[in-house]
Structure formats: C-alpha cells, structure tokens
Amino acid sequence: MTHTRYAFVKANWHADVVDRALEGFCEVIPREAVDVFDVPGAFEMPLLARDLAGTGRYAAIAAAAFVVDGGIYRHEFVAQAVVDGLMRAGLDSGVPVLSVSLTPHQYQDSAHHNAIFRAHFVEKGREAARAAVQITQARKSLQAA
C-alpha cells in the first residue's frame, strides 16, 4: 500500500504561534495531502498520534505544540512527556511521528517574542515536512530492496 497522506496534529494552546508550523509544513507537502487535527494542548498529542498511526492511512504524522513556562507547573516535564510519548507512538506503530514541539528557555508574551517564534515555527514546519518526505522515501526503498 502506498501512503501519500500525512497527518498534522496541532495544539490549540498558543495557536497563533503553533499554527505557523502548519503553514511551513504545507509549503513542502501540498495541503491536499495533509489531514489536520486539533487537540487542546501538547499533552494530548501522543495519544492522537498513536491513534492516527494505527489507521494505516498516513505515511508520517507531525505534531506541533509550544510548551512555555506558565509559572504554575514545570513545563520541562510536560515537554519531555510529550516528546517521549510521540517517539513511543512512532516506535510502537511503525509510522514516523515527528515532533515540532518547542520549549523555549526564554519566552515572554510580547509582540517581539511572538514574531520570533511565529517565524521559527514556520521553519520548523518546513523541516518536519522535509523529514516526513525523506523518512517515507527511505522506508519505501527498504521495502523495494
């Protein structure tokens, strides 16, 4: 079965920044080949990524979130749990799951920082799409060998 579809999971928390990753992703992979799924926050991404991988519909899945220090919890723990969960979803399912989940050391909800991170997420989206295409091609070449 040849997979030509990709899934893109994005957290709604800081959507004004996170949504830029989808823009970058679709600069590399045509929007028509991408199914987009929204989740409340980063923590919900691994479960949905695992479920999407289990459908067999997608060549790869990208998941984007912006985990910042809100002063209430240790955001590093959340970010680590998310990245670990995404990696496990990919390893358990055999479908590549790519993380566009960023945790900045310094973030302030200001116009300056938001502009920087919006631009950064566009580039990270492009990088995830290039990685999705590359890993898909590499895996197809293994099957052909």
trRosetta pair geometry for C-beta under 8 A, 3 or more apart (Angstrom, degrees):
i j d omega theta_ij theta_ji phi_ij phi_ji
1 56 7.3 34 94 168 157 110
2 140 7.9 39 -126 -116 83 123
3 57 7.3 118 -132 157 102 31
3 58 6.2 66 -166 161 131 17
3 59 3.5 162 112 -69 123 81
3 136 7.0 -119 80 -143 108 119
4 33 5.9 -93 147 -138 82 115
4 59 6.8 51 -79 -29 11 127
5 33 5.7 -156 -115 -173 49 70
5 34 7.5 155 -164 -91 69 25
5 35 6.3 28 178 -10 117 104
5 57 5.7 -31 72 154 136 86
5 58 5.4 -84 100 -105 89 62
5 59 6.7 151 65 -1 44 86
6 25 7.9 -150 116 171 141 120
6 29 5.6 7 22 155 148 161
6 33 5.9 52 17 132 91 91
6 34 5.1 -26 74 -106 95 73
6 35 7.4 -176 90 24 44 70
6 58 5.9 84 -129 -154 28 100
6 59 6.0 -47 -81 52 74 92
6 60 5.6 -9 -126 66 95 77
6 61 7.1 167 -171 -92 69 36
6 62 7.0 24 168 0 114 98
6 129 7.8 78 150 -124 173 77
6 132 5.8 52 -123 166 135 151
7 34 7.4 132 -114 -160 16 65
7 35 5.2 -29 -110 69 69 95
7 36 7.9 153 -163 -90 58 24
7 37 6.5 2 -173 2 103 115
7 49 7.7 163 101 -124 131 64
7 52 4.7 -153 116 173 179 147
7 57 7.7 84 -50 91 111 103
7 58 4.6 -48 -12 -103 100 155
7 60 7.8 -146 36 106 73 43
7 61 4.3 -11 67 -117 105 87
7 62 7.3 -177 94 30 58 59
8 22 5.6 112 148 -113 149 93
8 25 5.8 135 -106 110 140 166
8 34 5.3 16 -7 -174 118 114
8 35 7.2 171 24 82 72 44
8 36 5.0 -24 71 -107 101 70
8 37 7.2 166 84 25 49 70
8 61 7.6 -178 -77 -160 29 59
8 62 5.1 -7 -116 65 72 99
8 63 7.8 169 -163 -83 46 35
8 64 7.2 4 -176 1 90 110
9 37 4.9 -24 -107 73 72 102
9 38 7.9 155 -159 -94 59 15
9 39 6.1 20 -177 -7 102 116
9 45 5.2 136 123 -139 133 90
9 48 5.5 144 -124 99 141 124
9 49 5.8 -104 4 -71 154 84
9 52 7.2 -152 -55 -7 118 152
9 61 6.6 26 -7 177 106 105
9 62 7.1 -170 29 95 69 49
9 63 4.3 -10 67 -112 108 81
9 64 7.2 170 89 23 57 64
10 15 7.4 89 140 -125 116 80
10 18 5.2 143 -170 144 105 116
10 19 6.5 87 167 -90 156 55
10 21 6.9 168 -110 65 116 114
10 22 6.1 -53 -56 -49 147 116
10 36 6.9 -14 9 -164 111 96
10 37 7.4 153 21 81 65 52
10 38 6.0 -32 72 -109 82 62
10 39 7.3 173 85 26 33 77
10 63 7.5 180 -77 -157 39 49
10 64 4.7 -9 -112 63 82 101
10 65 7.3 163 -158 -70 51 60
11 14 7.4 32 102 50 106 83
11 15 7.6 -138 108 -80 58 70
11 18 5.6 -123 63 -132 78 168
11 38 7.8 96 -136 -160 13 65
11 39 5.7 -42 -103 75 58 89
11 40 7.1 -10 -152 104 78 32
11 41 5.0 36 -155 -154 119 28
11 42 4.9 -33 -73 -63 155 55
11 44 7.4 135 -108 50 89 94
11 45 6.4 -64 -61 -55 96 113
11 64 6.8 -131 15 102 81 59
11 65 3.8 53 4 -109 136 93
11 66 7.2 -149 71 23 123 63
12 15 5.0 -17 -158 -63 53 115
12 18 7.7 -140 -111 59 12 145
12 38 5.5 56 -60 -175 100 109
12 39 6.9 -148 -7 87 88 37
12 40 5.7 -52 37 -142 113 30
12 41 7.0 -67 50 -67 74 49
13 18 7.5 80 77 -20 54 144
13 40 7.0 46 -35 151 94 58
13 41 4.4 36 -15 -113 129 84
13 42 6.9 -68 46 -19 128 79
13 65 7.0 35 60 -153 102 93
13 66 7.0 -143 106 62 87 81
14 17 4.7 -24 159 38 103 111
14 18 5.5 106 100 -21 84 102
14 65 7.9 97 56 -170 111 58
14 66 4.2 -78 87 66 147 126
14 68 7.1 102 -56 -1 149 119
15 18 5.5 -61 -123 49 35 105
15 19 5.3 42 174 -31 73 108
16 19 6.7 -34 -128 25 14 111
16 114 6.9 -5 114 -162 120 122
16 118 7.3 -53 141 -91 77 112
17 20 6.2 -52 -176 12 38 114
17 66 5.0 27 94 -38 128 162
17 114 6.3 -119 -78 -148 106 77
17 117 4.9 -5 -146 117 127 113
17 118 5.4 -113 -125 -80 65 67
17 121 5.7 137 166 -20 73 150
18 21 6.0 -40 -175 13 52 113
18 22 8.0 48 138 -12 68 95
18 64 5.2 144 -166 129 92 107
18 65 6.1 -6 -116 -120 131 30
18 66 5.2 -132 -67 -9 92 103
18 121 6.5 -147 -122 -147 25 153
19 22 5.6 -43 -165 27 54 114
19 23 7.0 61 140 -22 70 97
19 121 8.0 73 64 127 33 144
20 23 5.3 -46 -157 29 45 119
20 24 6.7 43 149 -16 70 101
20 118 4.7 144 -51 -163 159 69
20 119 7.5 -72 169 -62 153 16
20 121 3.9 100 82 89 108 115
20 122 4.7 -69 164 -57 103 75
20 125 6.8 -149 126 -16 60 135
21 24 5.8 -54 -153 38 36 110
21 25 6.2 42 149 -24 67 106
21 62 7.7 -154 148 142 117 126
21 64 4.0 175 76 -127 155 155
21 100 4.7 128 -157 143 146 148
21 121 4.3 -81 -57 176 79 96
21 122 7.0 -136 -90 -82 34 26
21 124 5.6 -41 -117 86 101 98
21 125 3.7 158 -170 -69 53 104
21 128 7.1 37 -177 18 106 139
22 25 5.4 -51 -144 35 34 117
22 26 6.2 24 159 -11 66 109
22 34 7.8 151 -156 143 92 149
22 36 6.4 35 -132 -115 139 126
22 64 7.0 -133 -46 26 74 153
22 125 6.1 -110 -26 -130 11 142
23 26 6.2 -67 -150 43 25 102
23 27 6.9 36 149 -31 61 100
23 122 5.6 -39 85 -117 109 89
23 125 6.2 108 64 74 55 165
24 27 5.5 -45 -155 17 37 117
24 28 7.5 18 155 -5 62 102
24 121 6.9 -169 0 131 131 58
24 122 4.0 144 -61 -173 113 50
24 123 6.1 -125 -127 -43 152 10
24 124 6.6 108 74 63 157 47
24 125 2.7 128 69 72 105 109
24 126 4.1 -87 176 -33 104 74
24 127 7.8 2 143 10 132 63
24 128 7.8 93 104 34 109 96
24 129 7.1 -160 128 -1 75 121
25 28 6.5 -75 -170 40 34 99
25 29 6.1 -29 162 40 76 104
25 34 6.8 113 126 -115 117 155
25 62 6.1 -168 -115 65 141 161
25 100 7.9 -92 -62 -46 116 160
25 125 4.0 -91 -35 -180 73 98
25 126 7.0 -139 -75 -70 33 32
25 128 5.9 -33 -98 77 99 108
25 129 4.5 148 -147 -56 60 113
26 29 6.3 -69 -113 73 41 68
26 30 7.0 28 -158 -169 77 18
26 31 4.5 31 -147 -75 129 80
26 34 6.1 -103 -91 17 94 153
26 125 7.7 -24 9 156 62 128
26 129 7.6 -167 -43 -85 22 149
27 122 7.9 51 -6 -175 138 91
27 125 7.5 96 21 109 101 109
27 126 5.8 -30 66 -96 119 96
27 129 7.4 171 62 40 68 160
28 126 5.5 124 -33 -143 122 66
28 129 3.5 143 69 114 131 137
28 130 5.7 -103 -150 -56 158 68
28 133 6.9 -122 152 -18 116 133
29 33 5.5 -104 168 78 97 120
29 34 5.9 109 112 -57 115 111
29 129 4.7 -148 -8 -151 101 115
29 132 6.8 -28 -49 80 144 132
29 133 6.8 -172 -76 -58 102 107
30 33 5.0 83 70 6 85 104
30 34 7.4 -169 98 -8 46 94
31 34 5.6 -71 -150 38 39 111
35 57 7.8 13 10 122 147 131
35 58 7.6 -106 36 -86 115 114
37 48 6.0 -167 127 165 143 138
37 52 7.0 -142 -1 -73 155 136
39 44 3.9 -163 175 95 128 120
39 45 5.7 -173 49 -74 154 61
39 48 5.6 -146 -72 -4 131 150
40 44 5.5 86 42 0 84 146
41 44 6.0 103 60 8 60 99
41 65 6.9 73 175 -140 54 128
42 45 5.7 -39 -165 -2 45 120
42 65 3.4 118 -95 168 95 163
42 66 7.8 -150 -60 44 119 28
42 67 5.1 -33 -8 -70 163 106
42 78 6.4 96 82 153 125 107
42 79 7.2 -16 139 -99 158 54
42 82 4.7 -35 156 -98 106 153
42 101 5.9 99 -140 -137 120 122
43 46 8.0 -49 -180 16 38 96
43 78 6.2 -69 -72 -156 99 100
43 81 7.0 12 -121 100 83 122
43 82 6.3 -100 -94 -80 41 99
44 47 6.2 -61 -167 40 56 110
44 48 6.3 43 147 -13 83 113
45 48 6.0 -69 -149 44 33 104
45 49 5.8 34 159 -24 72 111
45 63 4.4 109 -176 -169 130 134
45 65 6.1 -118 -34 -35 145 129
45 82 6.1 49 52 -153 118 103
45 85 7.3 126 85 97 80 123
45 86 6.5 -11 119 -76 111 104
45 101 7.3 -166 53 -75 164 129
46 49 5.5 -56 -142 37 31 114
46 50 6.3 34 158 -21 65 104
46 63 7.7 52 -70 -150 46 176
46 82 6.4 -164 -34 -147 107 53
46 84 8.0 -15 -92 88 150 58
46 85 2.8 -57 -87 139 163 118
46 86 5.2 -115 -97 -61 86 53
46 88 7.0 36 -161 57 127 99
46 89 5.3 -171 -162 -35 76 126
47 50 5.8 -54 -152 33 29 112
47 51 6.5 26 152 -16 63 107
47 85 7.5 -33 -37 174 58 132
47 89 8.0 -148 -81 -88 14 129
48 51 5.5 -54 -146 39 35 112
48 52 6.1 36 154 -20 68 105
49 52 5.8 -54 -145 38 29 110
49 53 6.2 32 154 -21 63 107
49 61 5.1 151 -145 123 88 146
49 63 5.4 -54 -73 -58 128 135
49 85 7.8 124 47 131 125 91
49 86 5.8 33 58 -125 168 74
49 89 4.4 86 105 128 107 165
49 90 7.6 -37 148 -50 123 74
49 97 4.9 76 173 -136 132 132
50 53 5.7 -55 -148 35 29 113
50 54 6.4 32 153 -23 62 108
50 88 7.9 -17 -83 105 117 84
50 89 3.9 -118 -72 -128 78 104
50 92 6.9 4 -130 73 106 126
50 93 6.3 178 -143 -44 62 128
51 54 5.6 -55 -153 32 31 116
51 55 7.3 42 149 -32 60 94
52 55 5.9 -43 -163 11 39 115
52 57 7.5 -80 -175 54 74 104
52 58 6.0 17 153 7 101 143
52 61 5.4 119 97 -102 130 141
52 95 8.0 -129 107 102 79 155
53 58 6.8 -81 -102 60 48 114
53 61 6.0 -92 -66 -9 87 139
53 89 5.9 153 4 163 144 95
53 90 7.1 -165 -98 -99 155 44
53 93 3.5 58 136 145 133 168
53 94 7.7 149 175 56 118 55
53 95 3.8 -170 -142 47 101 135
53 97 6.6 -59 -65 -64 132 110
54 93 6.0 -106 -64 -122 62 120
55 58 7.0 64 69 0 105 91
58 61 5.5 65 125 -63 151 84
58 95 6.2 72 87 -166 93 139
59 95 7.7 165 160 -151 18 94
59 96 7.6 -3 140 39 61 106
59 132 6.9 101 104 174 102 96
59 136 4.4 26 167 -115 125 128
60 95 6.6 172 -110 172 39 83
60 96 4.2 -23 -121 76 98 106
60 97 7.4 179 -168 -80 71 29
60 98 6.3 33 168 -11 117 110
60 131 7.9 -174 176 110 161 78
60 132 3.9 -168 78 -144 150 95
60 135 6.3 100 -87 74 137 117
60 136 5.8 -103 -25 -59 114 104
61 89 7.8 -61 69 121 140 127
61 90 7.7 -153 50 -86 103 91
61 95 6.3 57 -2 132 104 116
61 96 7.1 175 30 97 64 59
61 97 4.8 -13 70 -114 103 73
61 98 7.0 179 91 23 48 73
62 97 7.8 159 -91 -165 25 50
62 98 4.5 -26 -107 70 74 105
62 99 7.9 180 -156 -74 64 10
62 100 5.8 33 176 -9 104 115
62 125 7.7 97 151 -138 154 65
62 128 4.4 88 -129 158 134 135
62 129 7.3 -43 -49 -68 154 58
62 132 6.3 -72 -52 -60 107 132
63 86 5.6 -142 44 -113 141 130
63 97 6.6 12 -5 -179 114 94
63 98 7.1 166 20 82 69 53
63 99 5.9 -27 66 -113 93 54
63 100 6.6 -178 87 32 40 78
63 101 6.5 -5 110 -46 91 104
64 100 3.9 -22 -99 83 83 114
64 101 6.6 180 -146 -70 30 57
64 121 7.1 85 -164 -156 129 109
64 124 7.6 129 -121 111 109 118
64 125 7.0 -5 -87 -89 144 89
64 128 7.7 -113 -71 -15 100 167
65 82 6.6 -84 53 -178 147 159
65 100 7.6 131 17 92 50 68
65 101 4.4 10 52 -120 92 90
65 102 7.6 -171 90 29 55 57
66 101 7.8 -155 -67 -152 27 55
66 102 5.8 -10 -116 65 65 91
66 117 6.8 75 -130 169 137 136
66 121 7.4 -53 -71 -82 115 130
67 75 5.1 160 154 -176 96 106
67 78 5.5 -169 -153 99 136 112
67 79 4.4 -176 80 -77 153 94
67 82 6.9 -176 -50 16 145 149
67 101 6.5 30 -8 178 110 96
67 102 7.2 -177 29 89 75 40
67 103 4.6 -26 75 -93 100 92
68 75 6.1 -77 124 -132 17 165
68 103 7.2 175 -84 -142 39 61
68 104 6.5 -2 -108 44 87 94
68 107 4.6 -88 -134 74 122 149
69 75 4.8 -125 -86 8 55 134
69 107 7.0 151 30 47 84 103
70 73 6.9 24 57 33 101 77
70 75 6.8 120 7 -65 75 117
73 77 7.3 -95 156 53 100 114
73 78 6.7 75 115 -34 125 120
74 77 4.5 63 96 2 106 110
74 78 7.4 164 96 -8 60 83
75 78 5.4 -52 -152 38 47 113
75 79 6.0 48 151 -21 74 105
75 103 6.1 168 135 -145 109 115
76 79 5.7 -55 -146 39 31 112
76 80 6.2 31 156 -19 65 107
76 103 6.7 120 -103 162 55 153
77 80 5.8 -54 -145 37 29 110
77 81 6.3 30 156 -19 63 107
78 81 5.8 -57 -149 37 29 111
78 82 6.3 29 154 -20 64 108
79 82 5.8 -56 -149 35 30 112
79 83 6.4 24 157 -14 66 107
79 101 6.6 167 -145 141 81 114
79 103 4.0 -18 -101 -56 158 146
80 83 6.0 -56 -144 40 30 106
80 84 6.0 30 157 -17 65 110
81 84 5.8 -57 -144 41 27 111
81 85 6.1 29 156 -21 63 111
82 85 5.7 -57 -146 37 27 111
82 86 6.4 26 156 -18 64 105
82 99 7.6 122 129 -132 95 123
82 101 5.4 -152 120 -176 131 167
83 86 5.8 -52 -146 36 31 110
83 87 6.4 31 155 -18 63 106
83 99 5.5 25 -120 -113 79 166
83 101 6.1 -149 -72 70 82 132
84 87 5.8 -57 -149 37 30 111
84 88 6.3 28 154 -18 65 108
85 88 5.7 -54 -145 38 31 110
85 89 6.3 36 154 -24 64 103
86 89 5.6 -49 -148 31 32 114
86 90 6.7 29 154 -14 63 104
86 97 4.9 -154 -180 129 81 122
86 98 7.9 -50 164 91 129 10
86 99 5.0 122 95 -74 160 102
86 101 7.3 178 -16 -2 152 135
87 90 5.9 -59 -155 38 32 109
87 91 6.2 24 154 -13 68 110
87 97 7.1 -156 -89 75 23 111
87 99 7.8 -33 -52 -33 77 124
88 91 5.7 -57 -139 43 33 107
88 92 5.7 28 163 -17 69 112
89 92 6.2 -57 -137 41 22 106
89 93 6.0 1 168 0 60 119
89 95 8.0 -43 139 68 82 94
89 97 4.9 49 88 -26 105 167
90 93 6.4 -71 -137 47 21 96
90 94 7.8 161 175 -14 53 2
90 95 6.2 -110 -132 84 63 55
90 96 5.6 21 -143 -145 121 27
90 97 3.6 -137 -61 20 102 95
91 94 7.8 26 -173 -67 23 40
93 97 7.6 81 46 -34 123 115
96 131 7.9 -157 163 137 140 93
96 132 6.6 170 100 -123 132 65
96 135 4.7 95 -79 115 162 147
96 136 7.3 -110 23 -61 137 69
96 139 7.7 -146 -31 -29 115 143
98 128 4.7 143 129 -150 137 96
98 131 5.5 135 -118 94 142 128
98 132 5.9 -97 -10 -67 147 89
99 128 7.9 -140 78 -108 24 118
100 121 7.2 87 165 -148 116 79
100 124 4.9 128 -147 140 100 113
100 125 6.2 44 -134 -83 157 56
100 127 7.9 143 -104 71 100 96
100 128 4.9 -56 -63 -52 114 146
102 117 7.6 -176 94 -149 145 105
102 120 7.3 84 -102 125 175 124
102 121 7.4 -125 11 -89 140 84
102 124 6.8 -101 -48 -88 125 170
104 107 4.4 108 76 -51 129 106
104 117 7.0 -84 -43 -96 142 122
107 113 5.8 130 -152 177 62 142
107 117 7.2 34 -124 -56 110 145
108 112 8.0 21 74 66 106 97
108 113 5.0 152 60 -13 69 153
109 113 7.0 -94 -99 70 13 128
109 114 7.0 41 -155 -55 51 108
110 113 4.9 85 53 15 85 99
110 114 6.7 -157 85 -6 39 91
111 114 5.9 -60 -142 41 26 110
111 115 6.2 29 159 -22 63 107
112 115 6.1 -58 -152 32 25 109
112 116 6.7 23 153 -16 61 107
113 116 5.6 -55 -150 36 35 113
113 117 6.2 21 159 -9 69 109
114 117 6.0 -60 -141 44 30 102
114 118 6.0 37 157 -25 66 106
115 118 5.8 -50 -142 32 28 113
115 119 6.6 25 158 -14 61 106
116 119 6.2 -64 -158 38 27 107
116 120 6.2 25 150 -20 65 112
117 120 5.1 -50 -140 39 38 116
117 121 6.2 42 158 -23 68 101
118 121 6.0 -55 -150 33 28 109
118 122 6.9 34 150 -22 61 100
119 122 5.8 -49 -156 27 35 114
119 123 6.9 29 150 -12 65 103
120 123 5.9 -58 -156 39 35 108
120 124 6.2 33 149 -18 69 108
121 124 5.3 -51 -139 40 37 113
121 125 6.2 45 156 -25 66 101
122 125 5.8 -54 -154 31 29 114
122 126 6.8 30 148 -17 62 102
123 126 5.6 -51 -153 33 37 113
123 127 6.4 37 150 -19 67 104
124 127 5.5 -50 -146 37 35 114
124 128 6.4 38 153 -21 66 103
125 128 5.7 -52 -147 34 31 111
125 129 6.5 30 154 -18 64 105
126 129 5.8 -58 -151 36 31 110
126 130 6.4 28 154 -17 66 106
127 130 5.8 -54 -147 37 31 109
127 131 6.3 31 153 -18 65 107
128 131 5.6 -55 -147 39 31 112
128 132 6.2 36 152 -24 66 104
129 132 5.5 -49 -146 32 33 114
129 133 6.5 30 156 -16 64 103
130 133 5.9 -54 -149 38 32 109
130 134 6.2 29 154 -18 65 110
131 134 5.7 -57 -142 40 30 110
131 135 6.1 23 163 -14 68 108
132 135 6.3 -57 -141 40 24 102
132 136 6.2 26 157 -20 61 112
133 136 5.7 -59 -148 37 27 113
133 137 6.3 24 156 -17 64 108
134 137 5.9 -57 -148 37 29 108
134 138 6.3 28 155 -19 65 108
135 138 5.5 -51 -144 38 34 114
135 139 6.2 32 157 -18 66 107
136 139 6.0 -59 -148 38 27 107
136 140 6.4 28 153 -19 63 107
137 140 5.7 -53 -146 35 32 112
137 141 6.5 33 155 -20 65 104
138 141 5.8 -55 -152 33 31 111
138 142 6.8 34 150 -21 63 102
139 142 5.5 -48 -153 30 37 115
139 143 6.7 37 150 -18 65 102
140 143 5.7 -55 -153 35 36 111
140 144 6.4 33 151 -19 67 108
141 144 5.6 -55 -145 37 35 112
141 145 6.5 42 154 -32 65 103
142 145 5.8 -52 -150 23 31 114
